[in-house]
């Protein structure tokens, strides 16, 4: 798909020749534990979940903007945002959601992960996050407490409502 910000997007799906894409859902997972397959990993806890999250969030946000600009062009809604970008993004199709599953190594990593998810939520219609870390008792994982706005079940509920309301 040709984009305004990036000339070419390789998407798992493409913008149809007729009709409108109503909902875009993108998923990302990050934060690999240390393993014997990756002997160069220096951190004994493994790769922090937030390590490449800024790039993943930027990719999702730029894709959202480009898809909404394509909708505006195809629908005769003008060339896109003319004044207030965030307001325009919220009104434009497709509804755009990002789901993140992030293994964090510590509280600092969790804080950075939340910051990136919050940044994405400013440009997208919803961002659902599941963050988890190694259980303090050793072995297994525990789910991290997140801001309400990023809770996965709340964002999934919004997606379900959007899907039920499709024409």
Secondary structure by P-SEA (a helix, b strand, c coil): ccccccccccccccccccccccbbbbbbbbbbcccccccccccccccccccaaaaaaaaaaaaaaaaaaaaaaaacccccccccaaaaaaacccbbbbbbbcccccaaaaaaaaaaaaaaaaaccbbbbbbbcccccccbbbbbbccccccaaaaaaaaaaaaaacc
